[in-house]
Amino acid sequence: MDLNVVTLVGRAGRDPEMKYVGSGENYRPVCSLTLAVDRLKRKGDMNEPDWFNLEIWGKTAEIAGQYVKKGSLIGVTGNLIFNRWQDKLSGEAKERPLIRVDRLDLLGSRRDSGADAPDFGDGGDF
């Protein structure tokens, strides 16, 4: 059995960046942002977060673009993918890990995200 599922809880490292790709019926929103996730620390370890690049599509991307701000506490579930490309200048093969988000949970309080954010109760599952 093959399984590629990633579940993370952390804080948005920056405001989401919204783009719209495609045309006609294939016109879809896509949101990208970074997520800082604290590691369980052992005695004496530095408390530096792990950083993840997130990609969110569709209605969930629109929700993220509207309600997630830098510092917002969110939970995400998705899968790990690798963007691969060839550098135009050097011709060198490059790759970047990315979490493609399927589920977004808004975990912070209304105070964390501003007064205009809706109250989703137990996390705002999208």
Helices and strands as residue ranges (DSSP letters): E 6-12, E 17-21, G 24-26, E 28-37, E 50-57, H 58-67, E 73-86, E 93-106, H 110-113
